[in-house]
Amino acid sequence: MKKNWLLLTLLTVVGLTGAQASTVSEDALMNDTEYSLMGTFSQHDFAPLGDNDPFDWAFTMLSTGKSYQLQGNTPSDNDLFGWKEVTITTPTPQWYMFQLNGDVDGDGSTKFDWILTSADMNNKSAYKLAGVADDGTFKYSSKLNIDYAINGNTIQTGAVGSLNVSDNSEKIIELDESLLKWENLKDTNGTSYQYSTGIAGFSTYNNKTTITIDNDVVIKREYLESDWNDNEIVNWIEDTPDLLGTHTKGAPTKTVDNLYADCRDILKIKNTTLNSFLSFDKNGILAHCGDGQGSVDDWSNTFNIFDLSFIQ
């Protein structure tokens, strides 16, 4: 329902001009078949809360991990989307965004040469930005007739059905490279640290679990759940050995090393390439991993890592 709402409001699909733009874009995506993903789009209820504003969307830059509110600032020729940097829990990707190479649509600039692709790899869809409507919402082309596969922060494009690969070998290589960076980071900073993981609910609530590790051993787990008005629903702390893991809600008591191992197991499952996602923070440390089937209550096959900091 929410995803369809995106297409009806934020992404106003245009008619004949959009169809023509689709053909040009499809040709470009067949000729140049590899692009760097700039970031992810996800729904987020910015203030005023509960107003169903069509611009209640957050963009997270993959290279830095920073998030921005769509039209948080007044759009301009230099900033078409009106980005405003915000501090929010890193949301699960719903859409990926990347820029085409050059002025593909021939309008004299590259400001509309952007492609939006669904993060739901079971229901792939891709659209090209085509303009801005009078009410400030964005106009998009009709659905592009292309296929795509996402590996880390890179997207590969091609003809429909051409990218049904059967393994995650490239992603596993990326994960192993990231694990080396994590081990080097621990060599420099020690083995005591804290991280958070959680999911921003698209309808009613947010949840966050914060895990504290001392000398590579989990010693504390804290869980916070709140509604869109920041009203606390659930909040508890487990800080003794007999309490750790006793609550049913929240992420499990795992170290970041455990999460790397979990991610490898997820990626090794056969036929998950088109569904799985893998991304890293600005330091190359694991930030998202999943098979595309996770939910707010299932930590076994999808998770994120944020607010990672070492304890001196």
C-alpha positions in Angstrom: 0.0 0.0 0.0 2.7 2.4 1.0 4.8 1.5 -2.0 1.9 2.1 -4.4 1.3 5.4 -2.7 4.8 6.4 -3.7 4.0 5.8 -7.4 0.8 7.8 -7.1 2.2 10.9 -5.4 5.9 11.3 -5.3 6.4 9.6 -8.7 3.8 11.0 -11.0 4.0 8.8 -14.2 3.8 10.8 -17.4 2.2 9.7 -20.7 3.6 9.8 -24.3 6.7 11.9 -23.4 7.4 9.4 -20.6 7.2 6.5 -23.1 9.6 8.2 -25.4 12.0 8.9 -22.5 11.7 5.3 -21.5 13.0 4.1 -24.9 16.0 6.4 -24.8 16.7 5.4 -21.2 16.4 1.7 -22.0 18.9 2.1 -24.9 21.3 3.9 -22.5 21.0 1.1 -19.9 21.6 -1.6 -22.5 24.8 0.2 -23.8 26.3 1.2 -20.4 25.4 -1.6 -18.0 27.2 -0.8 -14.8 26.5 2.1 -12.4 27.4 3.2 -8.9 24.4 3.5 -6.6 24.2 6.9 -5.1 21.8 6.1 -2.3 18.5 4.6 -1.1 15.0 6.1 -0.8 12.8 5.0 2.2 9.6 6.3 3.7 10.0 8.3 6.9 7.4 10.3 8.8 8.9 13.7 9.2 7.2 16.4 11.3 4.4 17.3 11.3 3.8 13.6 12.1 1.0 11.6 10.6 0.1 14.1 7.8 0.8 11.7 4.9 2.9 14.3 3.2 4.1 13.0 -0.2 7.6 14.3 0.7 7.9 12.1 3.8 10.9 10.3 2.2 14.5 10.0 3.3 17.5 9.6 1.1 20.5 7.8 2.5 23.9 8.4 0.8 25.6 5.0 0.5 29.1 6.5 0.4 28.7 8.4 3.7 25.7 6.8 5.5 24.2 10.3 5.9 20.5 10.7 5.5 18.6 13.7 4.0 14.9 14.7 4.0 13.4 15.1 0.6 12.4 18.8 0.1 13.5 19.6 3.7 14.9 22.7 2.0 13.3 24.7 -0.8 14.3 23.1 -4.1 16.4 25.1 -6.6 18.1 24.6 -9.9 21.3 23.6 -8.0 19.4 21.3 -5.6 16.4 19.8 -7.5 15.4 17.6 -4.5 15.8 20.2 -1.7 17.9 17.9 0.4 18.2 18.7 4.2 20.6 16.6 6.2 18.8 14.9 9.1 19.7 12.4 11.9 17.5 9.4 11.8 17.8 5.6 12.2 19.2 4.2 9.0 16.1 2.9 7.2 15.7 -0.3 5.2 16.0 0.5 1.5 12.8 0.6 -0.5 14.2 2.2 -3.6 17.7 2.7 -5.0 18.8 5.7 -7.0 21.6 6.2 -9.5 22.5 8.7 -12.3 22.9 7.9 -15.9 26.1 8.8 -17.8 25.7 12.2 -19.3 22.7 14.0 -20.8 20.7 11.0 -21.9 17.4 12.7 -22.4 18.9 15.5 -24.5 17.4 18.4 -22.5 20.7 20.2 -22.1 21.4 19.2 -18.5 21.8 16.1 -16.4 19.5 17.1 -13.5 16.7 14.7 -14.7 19.0 11.9 -15.8 18.3 9.8 -12.7 16.9 6.2 -12.4 14.9 4.9 -9.5 14.8 1.1 -9.0 12.8 -0.9 -6.5 14.7 -2.7 -3.7 12.1 -5.4 -3.8 14.0 -7.9 -6.1 10.9 -10.1 -6.4 9.0 -7.2 -8.0 11.6 -5.3 -10.0 10.6 -1.9 -11.4 12.7 1.0 -12.7 11.7 4.5 -13.7 13.5 7.6 -15.0 13.0 11.0 -13.5 11.2 13.1 -16.2 10.4 16.4 -14.6 8.6 18.3 -11.8 4.9 18.8 -11.6 3.2 22.1 -10.7 2.6 20.8 -7.2 6.3 20.0 -6.7 6.0 16.2 -7.0 8.2 14.5 -9.4 7.2 13.1 -12.8 8.6 9.8 -13.9 8.6 7.9 -17.1 6.6 4.8 -17.6 8.1 1.6 -16.3 11.4 0.8 -18.0 11.7 -2.6 -19.8 15.0 -3.6 -18.2 16.5 -6.1 -15.8 19.0 -5.3 -13.0 21.1 -6.9 -10.3 22.6 -5.1 -7.3 26.0 -6.1 -5.9 27.1 -4.0 -2.9 27.0 -0.4 -4.1 27.0 -1.3 -7.8 24.0 -1.9 -10.0 24.2 -3.9 -13.3 21.6 -3.4 -16.0 20.6 -5.4 -19.0 17.7 -6.9 -21.0 14.8 -8.5 -19.1 15.8 -11.9 -17.8 19.5 -11.5 -18.6 20.7 -11.1 -15.0 19.2 -14.2 -13.3 22.6 -15.3 -11.9 22.6 -18.1 -9.3 25.2 -17.2 -6.7 26.5 -14.4 -4.5 30.2 -15.0 -5.1 31.0 -11.3 -5.8 29.1 -10.2 -2.7 30.9 -12.7 -0.5 34.2 -11.4 -1.8 33.1 -7.9 -0.9 32.0 -9.1 2.6 35.4 -10.8 3.2 37.2 -7.5 2.2 35.0 -5.7 4.7 35.7 -8.2 7.4 39.4 -7.5 7.0 38.7 -3.8 7.5 36.7 -4.6 10.6 39.5 -6.7 12.1 42.0 -4.0 11.4 39.7 -1.5 13.1 39.6 -3.7 16.1 43.4 -4.1 16.1 43.6 -0.3 16.3 40.7 0.5 18.7 40.3 -2.6 20.8 37.6 -5.2 21.2 35.1 -3.2 23.4 32.4 -1.4 21.4 28.7 -0.6 21.0 26.4 -0.7 18.0 22.7 -0.4 17.3 20.4 -2.2 14.9 16.8 -1.7 14.2 14.1 -1.0 11.7 11.9 2.1 11.2 8.4 0.9 10.9 6.5 2.2 7.8 3.2 2.4 9.6 3.2 2.6 13.4 6.5 2.3 15.2 10.3 2.3 15.3 12.5 -0.1 17.2 16.2 -0.1 18.1 18.4 -2.6 19.9 21.7 -1.4 21.3 24.3 -4.1 22.0 27.4 -3.4 24.2 30.5 -5.7 23.8 33.4 -5.8 26.3 36.5 -7.7 25.1 34.5 -9.5 22.4 31.8 -10.6 24.8 28.2 -9.2 24.8 27.5 -7.7 28.3 24.5 -5.5 27.7 21.3 -5.4 25.5 18.9 -2.4 25.4 15.7 -2.2 23.5 13.6 0.8 22.7 10.3 0.9 20.8 8.3 4.0 20.1 5.5 5.3 17.9 5.7 8.1 15.4 5.1 10.7 18.1 8.1 9.4 20.0 5.9 8.0 22.7 7.7 5.2 24.3 6.0 1.8 23.9 8.6 -0.6 25.2 12.0 0.1 26.9 14.1 -2.4 28.7 17.8 -3.2 29.6 19.5 -6.5 30.1 22.8 -5.9 31.8 23.6 -9.0 33.8 24.5 -12.6 32.5 21.2 -14.0 33.8 19.1 -11.3 32.1 20.9 -11.3 28.7 18.6 -12.7 26.0 15.5 -13.2 28.2 13.2 -10.8 26.3 11.6 -12.0 23.1 11.7 -8.7 21.3 14.8 -7.1 19.9 17.9 -8.2 18.0 19.9 -11.2 19.4 23.0 -10.8 21.6 25.6 -10.9 18.9 29.0 -9.3 18.3 29.7 -7.6 14.9 31.9 -10.6 14.1 28.8 -12.8 14.6 26.9 -10.6 12.2 29.6 -10.9 9.6 29.3 -14.7 9.9 25.5 -14.5 9.7 25.7 -12.4 6.6 28.0 -14.9 4.9 25.5 -17.7 5.7 22.7 -15.5 4.2 24.7 -14.9 1.0 25.6 -18.6 0.6 22.0 -19.6 0.3 21.3 -20.7 -3.3 19.1 -18.5 -5.5 19.1 -15.5 -3.3 21.2 -13.2 -5.5 18.3 -11.3 -6.9 16.8 -10.7 -3.5 19.8 -10.2 -1.2 21.3 -6.9 -0.4 24.7 -5.9 1.0 26.1 -2.5 1.8 28.8 -0.9 3.8 29.4 2.4 5.7 31.9 5.1 4.7 34.7 3.1 6.4 33.8 -0.1 4.5 32.3 -1.8 7.6 29.1 -3.9 7.2 26.0 -1.7 7.3 23.2 -3.8 5.8 22.8 -7.5 5.0 19.7 -9.5 4.1 17.9 -11.8 1.7 15.2 -9.4 0.9 12.6 -11.3 3.0 13.1 -9.8 6.4 10.5 -8.1 8.6 10.5 -5.9 11.7 10.3 -9.0 13.9 12.7 -11.3 12.1 16.4 -10.8 12.7 17.5 -14.1 11.2 17.8 -13.1 7.6 18.1 -9.3 7.5 19.7 -6.7 9.7 21.5 -3.3 9.7 24.3 -1.9 11.8 24.5 1.8 12.8 25.9 4.1 15.6 29.0 1.8 15.8 31.5 3.2 18.3 34.5 1.9 20.3 34.6 2.1 24.1 37.9 3.2 25.6 
